[in-house]
């Protein structure tokens, strides 16, 4: 839907504060103190940023996503709700649920905001979701205080927009998942906020590449006992034969008393490798990713790597999961549905320990009566046991009794025929 901006929405000066697209330079992509320009594309060309974005995007995309209905004090999965198929299987005719969520999560991690166009039917129910590029979106507020979105279409990423130019979208037509921000409406790009750290990572990679392109040797000088008539010719001749990693370890032949004198600081002394490792950890710290997940196993062992993985779920993934769940419920559920339904990403599978730990936990739950056989089989992705065969029974050990009944047998008088073993 294309609506004239001034006739429908008022003036653009009422838009929410958004330093990412505003005049405050500190929150923009651009040059860094390392001299490298950082933007969403150059950042993704570094292995550390790409790895962190991929880990979180694939983690969110792979979680089971379901629609539930409140049922007393519990809940039940609702398979016949129109949103179930859209969120769980196909948000639109071109994408699977995995690809859709992976795309939006990558936008959220790079730009700090994720947007999707909501296609509704005549009754206001959601029939499709299409991703929108964050770098083409601007958020405004009209004279009545209502938020709306201006999307600049210059390519064919969305089949619902037929014309190029600015397309105005109402708030109810946009799924907006903001990241960390200062006004609660717009998120700030993690890459833009930490562009100096990303720029240093890019500079380290370029230094390493040029170092090996130079034959894994720092620069040097050729000393001649006399005066050279054409030093440029000698330099070019030397470089053509000995420069480059493919020419490493070739034997140099020096004439006319020339000597080769190496200059520059070796990378070991400059702590090049340590700097690169620190920058990888710096990017992992930016996204709160455990170092072992980006290939740094220096401080990981068999005894703590499982605990680190559980901490990743609790402290890194859970906040993103809650952000997704609440944004989906706010934008996709109708007002009257929000009292009955909710949307949930299930992280239980990621919190499971090894096989022995799971079986021990299940045995404790089964013996103490708060899980049935079918509850356990559902968590292990097994088919249920028929109810008539006891699959839904909750059992407890026979030697357990209520606290109020403790000692009740000791207070009873012995039967007359029972011999207590005492004297008469």
N, C-alpha and C positions, 0 to 999 in steps of 0.2 A: 504494500500500500504506500503510495507516494502522496504526501500532504505538504502543501506550502508551509514553510517554517514559520513565517510571521503571522499568517492568518489563523493558524491552529495553535501554535505553541508560544507566541510572545517573543520576547527578545532573548538573544543568546547570552546577554550579560548576567542572567540569573542562573547560569549553569553552576553545578557543584564545583568546589575547588578541586582541581586535578593537576598536580604539579608535574605529572608525567607528560601532559600535553601543554602545560602552561609555560610561564617564563622563568621559572626557577631552574637554573641550569644544572644544579646539583642532582636533580632527579632524572636527567635525560641521558640517553645513549650519546656517545660521542668520544672525543679525544680523552686520553687518560694521561697521568703523570709519567707513564712508561713510554709515551709517544705513540701508542697503538690505538687505533680507533675501534671502539667496541659497539657492536649492535647485535641484534638477535641472531644474525647469520654468522658473523665472525665468532660470536660466543659459542655457538653450537659446533664450530669447527675444532674446538678444543676437546680433547678426549674426556677431561674431567667433567665439564659442563654437560656434554652429550650423555655421558654415563649416568650422571645424577638425574637428568631429565628423563632418560629412558627408564631408569629403575622405578621412579615414582609414577610415571605415566603408565607403564605396564602393570604396576602393582594395583593402581586404582582401576584400570580397565579389566583386570582379571578377576576382581572380586565379584561374587554373586550379588546381583542387584534385583531386589524383589519389592513388591507392593504388599503391605500387610493391613489387616483390619483389626482394630481393637476388639477383643472378645473377653469381657469381664476383666479379670486381673491379668489375662494373658493376651495372646495374639494369634492370628491365623493368616496364612498366606492366601492372597486373593488372585487366582489365576484368570478370572474372567473380567478383571478391571481393564479398561482400554489402555491404561498406561503400562500394564504389565508387559505386553508384547513389545511396546515401543522401547521401554527401558531395558528389558532383558534380552531382546532379540534384534530388532531392527528399528532404530530411530527414524530412518528414512529409507527410501528405495535404493540408495546408493551405498549405504554403510551398514556394517554390523555394529552391535552395541560396543564391542571391544574397540573397534577403530574410532567410533564416535567419542568414547570417553578418553581414549588415549590422545586424540587430537585436542580436545578441550583441556586436558590436564597439561599437555605440553605448552599450550597457550598460557595457562595459569602460571606455570613455572618460569616462563620467559618474559612475558609482558605483565604479569601480575593480575590479569583479568581474563576471564573466559566468557564468551558470548555464543548463544545459539538462537536462531530464529525459531519461534514457536508457531506452527501452523495449526489452526483450530477449525473445527466445523461450526455449523450454525448454532449449536448448543453451547459453544465455548469449550468443548472437550478437545484435548490435544490429539492430533492425528499424525504429526511428524515434527522432527527437530533437525535443523540444519546448522552446522557450525558457521560462525562469522569471525573474520580475522580481527583481532584486537587492535592492530595498528591502523585499521580503517574506521574505527568506531570512536565517536565522541559522545559524551553524556551531557545533557542539558536539563534545565528545569524551567518550566513555563511560568507565566505570571500567576497561575493558581497554585504553584508549588508542586505540580506533578512532574515526575521525571520522564524524559523521553530520550530516544537514542537516534543519532544521525550517523548513518552508515554510508561511506563513500565507495561506490562500486566502480572499479576500473578494470576488472577481469571477470571471468565466468565461473567463479567458485561457487556461486549459489544459483540454482536453476529457477528460483522463485522471483528473481529480479530480472525484468525484461529490458530495462534501460540502464545506461550508464549515468553516473552522477550521484547526487546525494539522495538517499532514501530515508524517510523519517519512519521510525518504528515506535509504537506506543510501549509503555512499560509492560503491559500484559502480553506483548508479542515477543518479548526477549527474555531468555534465560540468562541471567548474569550471575556469575560466580566470582566475586571479588576476592583478591588475596589480602595480605596485610596492608593496611592503609591508615591514614590519620583521620579521615572524615567518615568512615563506615560505608561509603558509597563506591569509592574507587580504590583499587589496590595498586601498589607501587611495584614496578618491575624489580625482581631480585637482581637481575643482571645490571640494570641501570644503577641501582643503589650500590652495588659492589663492583662497579666497572673498573676501578683501579686494580682490584685483585684479579679480575678476569684479564685485564690488559697486561698485567705482569705475567700471567700464565701464557698468554699469546707470545709475549716477548721471549720467554724462556724457550718455548717450542721453536720459534724462529732462530734463536741463537743456536740451539742444538742442531737444527737442520743445516744452517750455514756452516757450522763447525765440521760436520761430516761431509758436506759438499766440498769443503776445502781439504779433503783428504785426512780428516781427523787430526790436523796439525794447526796450531796457531800460526800467525803470520811470521815472516822473517825478512832478512835483508841479504842481498848478494854483495859481498865486498870485493872490490877490484883494486889491485895495487896501483894501477895507473888511472888515467882519465878516459871514460867511455865517451865515444862520439855520439852514440844513439842509445841511451839507457832504456828508453821505452821499448825498443826492439828486443833488448835482452830480457826485459821483464815479461813481455808478451810471449816470447819464445819459451821461457821457463814455465809460465802458467799453462801454456798449451800442452806441455808434456807432463807436468807433475801435479797440476791442480785437479781436485776432484777425488771423490772416494774411490773411483775406479782406477785411479793412478797411485793409490796408496802403496807404499813399500817399494816403489820402483827405484832402481839405482840411478842416482844422479851422476852425470859426468860434467865436471867443471874444468874449464880451460883458462889459460892465461893467468894462472895464479889466483883465480877467484875462490872465495870461501863463502859458505852459506852460514849465516848467524841467525838462530831462532830468537824471536822476541815474542812478548806476550805472556800472559799468565796461563799455565795449564789449567784445564777445567777442574782437576782435583783440588788444586789450591784455591781456586775461585769458588769451590763448593757448589759447582753447577748442579750435580745430581741431587744434593741435599736441597737446593733451592727449588728444583722441579718437584721433589717429593712434598715439600712444604706447601707449594702452590696447589697441588692436587688435594691435600688435606684441607687447605683453605676453602676450596670450592665445595668439598664434601661438608665442611662446617657450615657453609652458606645454606645448603639444602638439608642439613642435619642428617646426613647419610653416614652410617658406620664405615670407617675406612676399609674394612675387609670387603665391603660390597663394591668398592671401586678399585679393588686389586691390591690394596696395601695390607698385607698379612703380617706385618712386622710385630704388632702387638696382639695378634689373634692366635688362639690355640684351640685344641679340641675341647678344653674345659670351659672356655668362655665364649666361643663363637655362637653357640646356640642362645646364650643369654643376650648377646649383642643383637641377634636377630629378633628376639622377643622385644627388646627395648626399641628396635626400629619400628615395630608394629605399634607399640604403646605410645611412644613419644614423637614419632615422625609421621606415621601413617594415620593414626587416629584423628588428629586435628584436621587433616585434609578430608578424611571420611565424613566427619561431622559437618564440615563446611559444605561438602557436596550434598549430603542428605537434607540439610535444612534449606539450601538453595533450590533443590529439586522440588521439595514439598511446598515451598513458598510460591514458586512460579508455575508449577504444573497442576497442582490439586486445586479444584474449585473451592470457593469459600465454605460451602456446606460440607464438602468432603474432608476438610482438614480436621473435623471433629471425629471422623470415623476411621480415616486411613493414615498411614505414614509410609515412608520409603526408607529402606534400609540396605546398606552395603554390609555384607557379612564378612567379618575378619576372623571368624572362629577357626577357619582352616589354617590360617597363618600362625595362630597361637598354639597350635597343637605341637606337643613335643615329639620325641622319638617313640617308636612302637611300644617299648617296654613301659615308658612313663604313661602313655595313654591307657594301656591295658590296666595298669595299677590304679589310675584314677577312675576308670570305668568300674573296676571291681569295687572300689570304695563307695562310689555313688550307687551301684546296684545293691550292695549289701545293706546300705543305710536307707534305702527306700525313696531316694529322690530322683532316680532315673530308672526307666523301664528298659527292657531289652530293645524295644523299637526306638527309644530315644537314642540309645547308643548306636544302633545300626544306622540311623539317619545321619549321625555325625560322621560315621565311617563310610557313608555313601553306599550302604547295602540295602537290599530290599527288605521291607518289614515282615515280621512274623504275623500270621493271622491272629486276630484277637482271641478266637476260640482256642488257639494253641498257647495262649498266655503271653503274647507279645507285648501287651499293654499293662501287664500286672506290675504293681509296685510292691516289693517284698522287703522284709526286715528279718534280722536274725531272731530266732525264737527266745534267746536268753535275754532279750532287752525288754524292759517294762517302763511304765510311766513313773516319774519321780514320786508322785502322790501315792503310788501303790507300793513303794519300797518298804519292806519289812512287814507287809500285811500277813504273810504266812507265819512269821515268828510270833505274832500276837494272838494266834489262834490256840485254844486249849487242845492238848493231845487227846486223841480218841480213847475211850475207856479201856478198850482191849489192848492198847499199845503199852508196852513195857518200857518205862523211861530209864530202867537200869539203876534206879536209886533204891534206898532202903525204905521199908514200910514203917 
